[in-house]
Amino acid sequence: MRALTEKDIRSSFVNCSKGEAKRLTVPRDLEARPWDDLDFLGWGDPGAPDRSYLVVERQDRLVGVAMRFQPARRGFLHRSMCSLCLTTHPRGGVALMTARRSGPAGREGNSVGAYMCTDLACSLYLRGLKVPETGARFEESLTLEEQIERTRSNLFAFIDKL
C-alpha cells in the first residue's frame, strides 16, 4: 500500500459525512507505518474504543470505512476467526465490525458487518510480522501472495456491500 497522508485518509470515507470524517481520530504515526507490508490501513479510535476505521486502495481510489463493534464478552477458552485473514484469536481478538451503508440506505440505519481482527492488523498476521496472543494462523498450502489476494477479496466483498 502507498503511504497515506491525513488529508488522503479524511477524504476517502464513503459511509460518513465530511464533518464526521473531519472529526475522527487519524493515527499520529503515519510516517512510521510499515506501508510496504500493509494491504489496508486499519486503526482503532483511542477516544472511542467501540470505533474502528480502515482505508484501502481499490482501482486507484481510496475507500475509507468507519465501523463500530461491541467489545467481546466471551470466555477465555472461546476462539473466533477473522473473516478477512482467517487468523484465530482468543477472547476479544475478533469482533463483528459493522459499518453504516453509504447513501440513503445508511441514513435509514442500514448496515453491513463482518468478523474482523479487532486490531485490524490482518496484513501483519498474514506476513508473520505480528503473532496473535495465544491465537494461531493455520498452516495453509496457499502461497503468501494467494493469501494476500484472498484477504483483499474478502475485504472488497465487505466494501461492495456498502
Contacts in CASP RR format, 6 or more apart in sequence:
PFRMAT RR
TARGET T0000
AUTHOR 0000-0000-0000
METHOD contacts of the structure
MODEL  1
MRALTEKDIRSSFVNCSKGEAKRLTVPRDLEARPWDDLDFLGWGDPGAPD
RSYLVVERQDRLVGVAMRFQPARRGFLHRSMCSLCLTTHPRGGVALMTAR
RSGPAGREGNSVGAYMCTDLACSLYLRGLKVPETGARFEESLTLEEQIER
TRSNLFAFIDKL
1 35 0 8 1.000
1 36 0 8 1.000
1 38 0 8 1.000
1 39 0 8 1.000
1 40 0 8 1.000
1 41 0 8 1.000
1 56 0 8 1.000
1 57 0 8 1.000
2 35 0 8 1.000
2 57 0 8 1.000
3 30 0 8 1.000
3 31 0 8 1.000
3 33 0 8 1.000
3 35 0 8 1.000
4 30 0 8 1.000
4 35 0 8 1.000
4 41 0 8 1.000
4 55 0 8 1.000
4 62 0 8 1.000
5 30 0 8 1.000
6 26 0 8 1.000
6 30 0 8 1.000
8 55 0 8 1.000
8 62 0 8 1.000
9 26 0 8 1.000
9 41 0 8 1.000
9 55 0 8 1.000
9 62 0 8 1.000
9 64 0 8 1.000
10 21 0 8 1.000
10 22 0 8 1.000
10 24 0 8 1.000
10 26 0 8 1.000
11 21 0 8 1.000
11 62 0 8 1.000
12 55 0 8 1.000
12 62 0 8 1.000
12 63 0 8 1.000
12 64 0 8 1.000
13 20 0 8 1.000
13 21 0 8 1.000
13 24 0 8 1.000
13 53 0 8 1.000
13 64 0 8 1.000
13 65 0 8 1.000
13 66 0 8 1.000
14 63 0 8 1.000
14 64 0 8 1.000
14 65 0 8 1.000
14 102 0 8 1.000
14 162 0 8 1.000
15 64 0 8 1.000
15 65 0 8 1.000
15 66 0 8 1.000
15 99 0 8 1.000
15 100 0 8 1.000
15 101 0 8 1.000
15 102 0 8 1.000
15 106 0 8 1.000
15 162 0 8 1.000
16 24 0 8 1.000
16 66 0 8 1.000
16 100 0 8 1.000
20 66 0 8 1.000
21 66 0 8 1.000
24 45 0 8 1.000
24 51 0 8 1.000
24 53 0 8 1.000
24 66 0 8 1.000
25 44 0 8 1.000
25 45 0 8 1.000
25 46 0 8 1.000
25 47 0 8 1.000
25 48 0 8 1.000
27 33 0 8 1.000
27 41 0 8 1.000
27 43 0 8 1.000
33 41 0 8 1.000
34 124 0 8 1.000
34 129 0 8 1.000
37 123 0 8 1.000
37 124 0 8 1.000
37 127 0 8 1.000
37 129 0 8 1.000
38 123 0 8 1.000
38 124 0 8 1.000
39 56 0 8 1.000
39 122 0 8 1.000
39 123 0 8 1.000
39 126 0 8 1.000
39 148 0 8 1.000
39 151 0 8 1.000
39 152 0 8 1.000
39 155 0 8 1.000
40 54 0 8 1.000
40 55 0 8 1.000
40 56 0 8 1.000
40 57 0 8 1.000
40 120 0 8 1.000
40 122 0 8 1.000
40 123 0 8 1.000
40 152 0 8 1.000
40 155 0 8 1.000
41 54 0 8 1.000
41 55 0 8 1.000
41 56 0 8 1.000
42 52 0 8 1.000
42 53 0 8 1.000
42 54 0 8 1.000
42 55 0 8 1.000
42 120 0 8 1.000
42 121 0 8 1.000
43 52 0 8 1.000
43 53 0 8 1.000
43 54 0 8 1.000
43 120 0 8 1.000
44 51 0 8 1.000
44 52 0 8 1.000
44 53 0 8 1.000
44 119 0 8 1.000
44 120 0 8 1.000
45 51 0 8 1.000
45 52 0 8 1.000
45 53 0 8 1.000
49 71 0 8 1.000
50 68 0 8 1.000
50 69 0 8 1.000
50 70 0 8 1.000
50 71 0 8 1.000
51 66 0 8 1.000
51 67 0 8 1.000
51 68 0 8 1.000
52 67 0 8 1.000
52 68 0 8 1.000
52 69 0 8 1.000
52 97 0 8 1.000
52 118 0 8 1.000
52 120 0 8 1.000
53 64 0 8 1.000
53 65 0 8 1.000
53 66 0 8 1.000
53 67 0 8 1.000
54 64 0 8 1.000
54 65 0 8 1.000
54 67 0 8 1.000
54 120 0 8 1.000
54 155 0 8 1.000
55 62 0 8 1.000
55 63 0 8 1.000
55 64 0 8 1.000
55 65 0 8 1.000
56 62 0 8 1.000
56 63 0 8 1.000
56 64 0 8 1.000
56 152 0 8 1.000
56 155 0 8 1.000
56 156 0 8 1.000
56 159 0 8 1.000
57 63 0 8 1.000
58 156 0 8 1.000
58 159 0 8 1.000
63 159 0 8 1.000
65 99 0 8 1.000
65 159 0 8 1.000
65 162 0 8 1.000
66 99 0 8 1.000
66 100 0 8 1.000
67 97 0 8 1.000
67 98 0 8 1.000
67 99 0 8 1.000
67 113 0 8 1.000
68 97 0 8 1.000
68 98 0 8 1.000
68 99 0 8 1.000
69 95 0 8 1.000
69 96 0 8 1.000
69 97 0 8 1.000
69 98 0 8 1.000
69 118 0 8 1.000
70 95 0 8 1.000
70 96 0 8 1.000
71 92 0 8 1.000
71 95 0 8 1.000
72 80 0 8 1.000
72 91 0 8 1.000
72 92 0 8 1.000
72 93 0 8 1.000
72 94 0 8 1.000
72 95 0 8 1.000
72 118 0 8 1.000
74 80 0 8 1.000
74 91 0 8 1.000
74 92 0 8 1.000
75 91 0 8 1.000
76 90 0 8 1.000
76 91 0 8 1.000
77 90 0 8 1.000
78 90 0 8 1.000
78 91 0 8 1.000
79 88 0 8 1.000
79 89 0 8 1.000
79 90 0 8 1.000
79 135 0 8 1.000
80 88 0 8 1.000
80 89 0 8 1.000
80 92 0 8 1.000
80 93 0 8 1.000
80 94 0 8 1.000
80 95 0 8 1.000
80 115 0 8 1.000
81 87 0 8 1.000
81 88 0 8 1.000
81 89 0 8 1.000
81 94 0 8 1.000
81 115 0 8 1.000
82 88 0 8 1.000
82 89 0 8 1.000
82 94 0 8 1.000
82 115 0 8 1.000
82 116 0 8 1.000
82 117 0 8 1.000
82 122 0 8 1.000
82 125 0 8 1.000
83 114 0 8 1.000
83 115 0 8 1.000
83 116 0 8 1.000
83 154 0 8 1.000
83 158 0 8 1.000
84 114 0 8 1.000
84 116 0 8 1.000
84 117 0 8 1.000
84 122 0 8 1.000
84 151 0 8 1.000
84 154 0 8 1.000
84 155 0 8 1.000
84 158 0 8 1.000
85 117 0 8 1.000
85 122 0 8 1.000
85 123 0 8 1.000
85 125 0 8 1.000
85 126 0 8 1.000
85 137 0 8 1.000
85 147 0 8 1.000
85 151 0 8 1.000
85 154 0 8 1.000
86 137 0 8 1.000
86 138 0 8 1.000
86 150 0 8 1.000
87 117 0 8 1.000
87 122 0 8 1.000
87 125 0 8 1.000
87 126 0 8 1.000
87 132 0 8 1.000
87 135 0 8 1.000
87 136 0 8 1.000
87 137 0 8 1.000
88 94 0 8 1.000
88 132 0 8 1.000
88 135 0 8 1.000
88 136 0 8 1.000
88 137 0 8 1.000
88 138 0 8 1.000
89 117 0 8 1.000
89 118 0 8 1.000
89 132 0 8 1.000
89 133 0 8 1.000
89 135 0 8 1.000
90 133 0 8 1.000
90 134 0 8 1.000
90 135 0 8 1.000
92 118 0 8 1.000
93 117 0 8 1.000
93 118 0 8 1.000
93 119 0 8 1.000
93 132 0 8 1.000
93 133 0 8 1.000
94 115 0 8 1.000
94 116 0 8 1.000
94 117 0 8 1.000
94 118 0 8 1.000
95 115 0 8 1.000
95 116 0 8 1.000
95 118 0 8 1.000
96 113 0 8 1.000
96 114 0 8 1.000
96 115 0 8 1.000
97 113 0 8 1.000
97 114 0 8 1.000
97 115 0 8 1.000
97 116 0 8 1.000
98 111 0 8 1.000
98 112 0 8 1.000
98 113 0 8 1.000
99 111 0 8 1.000
99 112 0 8 1.000
99 113 0 8 1.000
99 158 0 8 1.000
99 162 0 8 1.000
100 106 0 8 1.000
100 109 0 8 1.000
100 110 0 8 1.000
100 111 0 8 1.000
101 109 0 8 1.000
101 110 0 8 1.000
101 111 0 8 1.000
101 112 0 8 1.000
101 161 0 8 1.000
101 162 0 8 1.000
102 162 0 8 1.000
112 158 0 8 1.000
112 161 0 8 1.000
112 162 0 8 1.000
113 158 0 8 1.000
113 161 0 8 1.000
114 154 0 8 1.000
114 158 0 8 1.000
116 122 0 8 1.000
117 125 0 8 1.000
117 132 0 8 1.000
121 130 0 8 1.000
122 151 0 8 1.000
123 148 0 8 1.000
123 151 0 8 1.000
124 130 0 8 1.000
125 131 0 8 1.000
125 132 0 8 1.000
125 137 0 8 1.000
126 137 0 8 1.000
126 144 0 8 1.000
126 147 0 8 1.000
126 148 0 8 1.000
126 151 0 8 1.000
127 144 0 8 1.000
128 137 0 8 1.000
140 147 0 8 1.000
142 150 0 8 1.000
END
